[in-house]
Amino acid sequence: MAQQRGQDIFARLAERGEDVIGRITDMPGAQKLVENANQLKERVDELQRKVRGLDALERRVDSLEKKVDELSKASKPARKPAPKRAAKPKPKPQP
């Protein structure tokens, strides 16, 4: 009996939902609302795809930063500064 009653409730809800959806198309401005809702869904889906791609980019940036750090440490050998040459004195102009 409980299952039959539960099925009746769901069947009635489904019928009501279909009736409401059918009436929405008759309402002024409803078509614009439906179009905007669909556009919003598409934009959210696109945004989710882009955000998922950020994780891979962050991993790549981290690995590249580590490589740059390693290369910058390896390219800094202990160099002695070049000795400074004594500046040549400029000849004095003769009067």
MARZALUM-230882 format. One record per residue: x, y, z of N, C-alpha, C in turn. Coordinates in nm, 4 decimals, m for minus. Atoms other than C-alpha are relative to their C-alpha. Layout:
+----------+----------+----------+----------+----------+----------+----------+----------+----------+
!      n_X !      n_Y !      n_Z !     ca_X !     ca_Y !     ca_Z !      c_X !      c_Y !      c_Z !
+----------+----------+----------+----------+----------+----------+----------+----------+----------+
!        X !        Y !        Z !        X !        Y !        Z !        X !        Y !        Z !
...
+----------+----------+----------+----------+----------+----------+----------+----------+----------+
% end
This chain:
+----------+----------+----------+----------+----------+----------+----------+----------+----------+
!      n_X !      n_Y !      n_Z !     ca_X !     ca_Y !     ca_Z !      c_X !      c_Y !      c_Z !
+----------+----------+----------+----------+----------+----------+----------+----------+----------+
!   0.0820 !  m0.1185 !   0.0000 !   0.0000 !   0.0000 !   0.0000 !   0.0868 !   0.1255 !   0.0000 !
!  m0.0873 !  m0.1171 !  m0.0077 !   0.2844 !   0.2411 !   0.0875 !   0.0697 !   0.0240 !  m0.1327 !
!  m0.0651 !  m0.0159 !   0.1298 !   0.4589 !   0.1708 !  m0.2435 !  m0.0968 !   0.0589 !  m0.1019 !
!   0.0989 !  m0.0485 !   0.0960 !   0.1404 !   0.2315 !  m0.4384 !  m0.0279 !   0.1487 !   0.0247 !
!   0.0261 !  m0.1392 !  m0.0358 !   0.0769 !   0.5552 !  m0.2530 !   0.1188 !   0.0865 !  m0.0405 !
!  m0.1205 !  m0.0731 !   0.0384 !   0.4408 !   0.6642 !  m0.3110 !   0.0061 !   0.0199 !  m0.1502 !
!  m0.0005 !  m0.0116 !   0.1453 !   0.4094 !   0.5956 !  m0.6800 !  m0.1043 !   0.1017 !  m0.0457 !
!   0.1038 !  m0.0974 !   0.0344 !   0.0896 !   0.7986 !  m0.6908 !   0.0519 !   0.1425 !   0.0192 !
!  m0.0540 !  m0.1345 !  m0.0281 !   0.2657 !   1.0975 !  m0.5360 !   0.0979 !   0.0404 !  m0.1087 !
!  m0.0986 !  m0.0320 !   0.1029 !   0.5530 !   1.0798 !  m0.7823 !  m0.0661 !   0.0191 !  m0.1359 !
!   0.0706 !  m0.0139 !   0.1271 !   0.3179 !   1.0329 !  m1.0746 !  m0.0717 !   0.1350 !  m0.0058 !
!   0.0686 !  m0.1294 !  m0.0039 !   0.1147 !   1.3347 !  m0.9656 !   0.0985 !   0.1155 !  m0.0128 !
!  m0.1022 !  m0.1048 !   0.0109 !   0.4303 !   1.5442 !  m0.9228 !   0.0522 !   0.0108 !  m0.1427 !
!  m0.0480 !  m0.0004 !   0.1378 !   0.5508 !   1.4411 !  m1.2679 !  m0.1020 !   0.0665 !  m0.0919 !
!   0.1040 !  m0.0621 !   0.0822 !   0.2174 !   1.5389 !  m1.4218 !  m0.0036 !   0.1507 !   0.0223 !
!   0.0023 !  m0.1436 !  m0.0309 !   0.2213 !   1.8742 !  m1.2439 !   0.1203 !   0.0703 !  m0.0627 !
!  m0.1201 !  m0.0583 !   0.0590 !   0.5764 !   1.9361 !  m1.3587 !  m0.0145 !   0.0195 !  m0.1494 !
!   0.0236 !  m0.0109 !   0.1435 !   0.4803 !   1.8684 !  m1.7180 !  m0.0986 !   0.1124 !  m0.0309 !
!   0.0966 !  m0.1080 !   0.0199 !   0.1834 !   2.1027 !  m1.6853 !   0.0669 !   0.1362 !   0.0154 !
!  m0.0681 !  m0.1277 !  m0.0250 !   0.4026 !   2.3799 !  m1.5439 !   0.0934 !   0.0326 !  m0.1162 !
!  m0.0910 !  m0.0232 !   0.1123 !   0.6598 !   2.3373 !  m1.8199 !  m0.0787 !   0.0412 !  m0.1240 !
!   0.0852 !  m0.0363 !   0.1132 !   0.3829 !   2.3538 !  m2.0781 !  m0.0531 !   0.1420 !   0.0122 !
!   0.0528 !  m0.1344 !  m0.0198 !   0.2457 !   2.6743 !  m1.9260 !   0.1085 !   0.1067 !  m0.0097 !
!  m0.1090 !  m0.0988 !   0.0036 !   0.5858 !   2.8446 !  m1.9083 !   0.0147 !   0.0586 !  m0.1396 !
!  m0.0169 !  m0.0495 !   0.1373 !   0.6002 !   2.8694 !  m2.2854 !  m0.1072 !   0.1015 !  m0.0370 !
!   0.1073 !  m0.0960 !   0.0273 !   0.2718 !   3.0648 !  m2.2810 !   0.0232 !   0.1340 !   0.0698 !
!  m0.0228 !  m0.1226 !  m0.0763 !   0.4041 !   3.3241 !  m2.0357 !   0.0885 !   0.0963 !  m0.0802 !
!  m0.0847 !  m0.0969 !   0.0699 !   0.5449 !   3.6476 !  m2.1803 !   0.1353 !   0.0112 !   0.0694 !
!  m0.1342 !  m0.0114 !  m0.0564 !   0.9192 !   3.6720 !  m2.1335 !   0.0597 !  m0.1317 !   0.0457 !
!  m0.0496 !   0.1291 !  m0.0465 !   0.9507 !   3.3061 !  m2.0423 !   0.1056 !  m0.0559 !  m0.0947 !
!  m0.0964 !   0.0498 !   0.0984 !   1.1349 !   3.2239 !  m2.3645 !   0.1370 !   0.0632 !   0.0251 !
!  m0.1263 !  m0.0702 !  m0.0286 !   1.3984 !   3.4872 !  m2.2812 !   0.0642 !  m0.0581 !   0.1264 !
!  m0.0507 !   0.0591 !  m0.1238 !   1.4321 !   3.3389 !  m1.9321 !   0.0630 !  m0.1356 !  m0.0270 !
!  m0.0521 !   0.1328 !   0.0336 !   1.4831 !   2.9894 !  m2.0729 !   0.1316 !   0.0132 !  m0.0777 !
!  m0.1230 !  m0.0211 !   0.0769 !   1.7434 !   3.1180 !  m2.3225 !   0.1149 !   0.0440 !   0.0912 !
!  m0.1036 !  m0.0465 !  m0.0925 !   1.9316 !   3.3010 !  m2.0479 !   0.0483 !  m0.1126 !   0.0915 !
!  m0.0389 !   0.1128 !  m0.0856 !   1.9279 !   2.9924 !  m1.8280 !   0.0907 !  m0.0957 !  m0.0766 !
!  m0.0842 !   0.0888 !   0.0810 !   2.0720 !   2.7830 !  m2.1114 !   0.1378 !   0.0615 !  m0.0245 !
!  m0.1284 !  m0.0669 !   0.0195 !   2.3424 !   3.0433 !  m2.1816 !   0.0837 !  m0.0052 !   0.1276 !
!  m0.0717 !   0.0061 !  m0.1276 !   2.4326 !   3.0505 !  m1.8135 !   0.0596 !  m0.1383 !   0.0213 !
!  m0.0494 !   0.1373 !  m0.0146 !   2.4663 !   2.6724 !  m1.8092 !   0.1227 !  m0.0225 !  m0.0879 !
!  m0.1126 !   0.0167 !   0.0911 !   2.6955 !   2.6804 !  m2.1133 !   0.1232 !   0.0749 !   0.0501 !
!  m0.1127 !  m0.0787 !  m0.0511 !   2.9106 !   2.9535 !  m1.9602 !   0.0632 !  m0.0644 !   0.1219 !
!  m0.0519 !   0.0668 !  m0.1198 !   2.9431 !   2.7689 !  m1.6313 !   0.0792 !  m0.1239 !  m0.0397 !
!  m0.0728 !   0.1181 !   0.0470 !   3.0454 !   2.4518 !  m1.8155 !   0.1356 !   0.0395 !  m0.0571 !
!  m0.1257 !  m0.0470 !   0.0588 !   3.3099 !   2.6450 !  m2.0105 !   0.0971 !   0.0461 !   0.1087 !
!  m0.0835 !  m0.0466 !  m0.1105 !   3.4375 !   2.8071 !  m1.6918 !   0.0583 !  m0.1173 !   0.0775 !
!  m0.0487 !   0.1189 !  m0.0706 !   3.4670 !   2.4672 !  m1.5224 !   0.1133 !  m0.0665 !  m0.0771 !
!  m0.1067 !   0.0598 !   0.0808 !   3.6751 !   2.3327 !  m1.8126 !   0.1285 !   0.0819 !   0.0128 !
!  m0.1182 !  m0.0849 !  m0.0103 !   3.9089 !   2.6302 !  m1.7914 !   0.0653 !  m0.0118 !   0.1369 !
!  m0.0542 !   0.0092 !  m0.1357 !   3.9480 !   2.6039 !  m1.4151 !   0.0707 !  m0.1334 !   0.0198 !
!  m0.0661 !   0.1307 !  m0.0107 !   4.0303 !   2.2336 !  m1.4417 !   0.1365 !   0.0032 !  m0.0665 !
!  m0.1280 !  m0.0113 !   0.0691 !   4.3113 !   2.3259 !  m1.6819 !   0.1037 !   0.0762 !   0.0802 !
!  m0.0948 !  m0.0783 !  m0.0799 !   4.4679 !   2.5593 !  m1.4254 !   0.0892 !  m0.0886 !   0.0869 !
!  m0.0799 !   0.0893 !  m0.0837 !   4.5853 !   2.2711 !  m1.2064 !   0.1222 !  m0.0512 !  m0.0764 !
!  m0.1120 !   0.0500 !   0.0805 !   4.7990 !   2.1302 !  m1.4861 !   0.1010 !   0.1117 !  m0.0252 !
!  m0.0912 !  m0.1123 !   0.0222 !   4.9432 !   2.4744 !  m1.5591 !   0.0802 !   0.0333 !   0.1253 !
!  m0.0711 !  m0.0269 !  m0.1256 !   5.0319 !   2.5281 !  m1.1930 !   0.1106 !  m0.1027 !   0.0224 !
!  m0.1036 !   0.1032 !  m0.0157 !   5.2184 !   2.1960 !  m1.1858 !   0.1159 !   0.0271 !  m0.0944 !
!  m0.1066 !  m0.0301 !   0.0966 !   5.4104 !   2.2924 !  m1.5004 !   0.0836 !   0.1185 !   0.0453 !
!  m0.0728 !  m0.1183 !  m0.0471 !   5.5020 !   2.6329 !  m1.3573 !   0.0897 !  m0.0372 !   0.1172 !
!  m0.0817 !   0.0425 !  m0.1141 !   5.6232 !   2.4728 !  m1.0337 !   0.1239 !  m0.0757 !  m0.0458 !
!  m0.1157 !   0.0768 !   0.0471 !   5.8455 !   2.2278 !  m1.2203 !   0.0983 !   0.0897 !  m0.0743 !
!  m0.0901 !  m0.0919 !   0.0703 !   5.9840 !   2.5035 !  m1.4424 !   0.0748 !   0.0914 !   0.0977 !
!  m0.0675 !  m0.0832 !  m0.1007 !   6.0603 !   2.7214 !  m1.1393 !   0.1128 !  m0.0779 !   0.0664 !
!  m0.1050 !   0.0819 !  m0.0608 !   6.2543 !   2.4341 !  m0.9829 !   0.1189 !  m0.0134 !  m0.0949 !
!  m0.1080 !   0.0131 !   0.0978 !   6.4531 !   2.3859 !  m1.3040 !   0.0801 !   0.1293 !  m0.0115 !
!  m0.0697 !  m0.1289 !   0.0074 !   6.5343 !   2.7558 !  m1.3227 !   0.0873 !   0.0197 !   0.1226 !
!  m0.0802 !  m0.0124 !  m0.1221 !   6.6514 !   2.7529 !  m0.9619 !   0.1249 !  m0.0875 !  m0.0076 !
!  m0.1148 !   0.0904 !   0.0110 !   6.8737 !   2.4512 !  m1.0283 !   0.1023 !   0.0535 !  m0.1002 !
!  m0.0904 !  m0.0522 !   0.1016 !   7.0184 !   2.6055 !  m1.3426 !   0.0700 !   0.1270 !   0.0466 !
!  m0.0629 !  m0.1234 !  m0.0469 !   7.0824 !   2.9395 !  m1.1753 !   0.1051 !  m0.0305 !   0.1063 !
!  m0.1007 !   0.0392 !  m0.0993 !   7.2677 !   2.7679 !  m0.8908 !   0.1212 !  m0.0623 !  m0.0690 !
!  m0.1093 !   0.0673 !   0.0701 !   7.4740 !   2.5592 !  m1.1324 !   0.0811 !   0.0976 !  m0.0844 !
!  m0.0717 !  m0.0931 !   0.0869 !   7.5673 !   2.8568 !  m1.3512 !   0.0760 !   0.1065 !   0.0771 !
!  m0.0720 !  m0.0979 !  m0.0809 !   7.7160 !   3.0569 !  m1.0633 !   0.1266 !  m0.0628 !   0.0582 !
!  m0.1240 !   0.0525 !  m0.0566 !   8.0699 !   2.9209 !  m1.0316 !   0.0696 !   0.1104 !   0.0799 !
!  m0.0723 !  m0.0972 !  m0.0827 !   8.2991 !   3.0862 !  m0.7817 !   0.1024 !   0.0695 !  m0.0879 !
!  m0.0902 !  m0.0769 !   0.0844 !   8.4653 !   3.3527 !  m0.9961 !   0.0697 !   0.1053 !   0.0837 !
!  m0.0721 !  m0.1093 !  m0.0648 !   8.7285 !   3.5891 !  m0.8858 !  m0.0223 !   0.1233 !  m0.0854 !
!   0.0188 !  m0.1200 !   0.0802 !   8.6677 !   3.9434 !  m0.9874 !   0.1279 !   0.0339 !  m0.0764 !
!  m0.1160 !  m0.0368 !   0.0824 !   8.8975 !   4.0652 !  m1.2642 !   0.0736 !   0.1135 !   0.0680 !
!  m0.0750 !  m0.1089 !  m0.0655 !   9.1806 !   4.2833 !  m1.1357 !  m0.0242 !   0.1302 !  m0.0752 !
!   0.0243 !  m0.1304 !   0.0594 !   9.1244 !   4.6490 !  m1.1944 !   0.1304 !   0.0529 !  m0.0576 !
!  m0.1172 !  m0.0585 !   0.0625 !   9.3609 !   4.8144 !  m1.4311 !   0.0130 !   0.1434 !   0.0462 !
!  m0.0243 !  m0.1391 !  m0.0397 !   9.5214 !   5.1358 !  m1.3350 !  m0.0341 !   0.0892 !  m0.1172 !
!   0.0397 !  m0.0920 !   0.1054 !   9.3801 !   5.4227 !  m1.5280 !   0.1219 !   0.0761 !  m0.0484 !
!  m0.1112 !  m0.0753 !   0.0574 !   9.6231 !   5.5886 !  m1.7639 !  m0.0261 !   0.1484 !   0.0209 !
!   0.0213 !  m0.1442 !  m0.0177 !   9.6766 !   5.9520 !  m1.6836 !  m0.0126 !   0.0671 !  m0.1356 !
!   0.0215 !  m0.0735 !   0.1249 !   9.5550 !   6.1869 !  m1.9506 !   0.1173 !   0.0978 !  m0.0182 !
!  m0.1071 !  m0.0964 !   0.0197 !   9.8250 !   6.3939 !  m2.1111 !  m0.0526 !   0.1420 !   0.0184 !
!   0.0380 !  m0.1365 !  m0.0254 !   9.8171 !   6.7537 !  m2.0076 !   0.0212 !   0.0815 !  m0.1267 !
!  m0.0189 !  m0.0832 !   0.1189 !   9.7625 !   7.0008 !  m2.2853 !   0.1101 !   0.1044 !   0.0257 !
!  m0.1095 !  m0.0961 !  m0.0145 !  10.0635 !   7.2229 !  m2.3436 !  m0.0483 !   0.1381 !  m0.0442 !
!   0.0441 !  m0.1359 !   0.0339 !  10.0060 !   7.5964 !  m2.3433 !   0.0803 !   0.0670 !  m0.1070 !
+----------+----------+----------+----------+----------+----------+----------+----------+----------+
% end
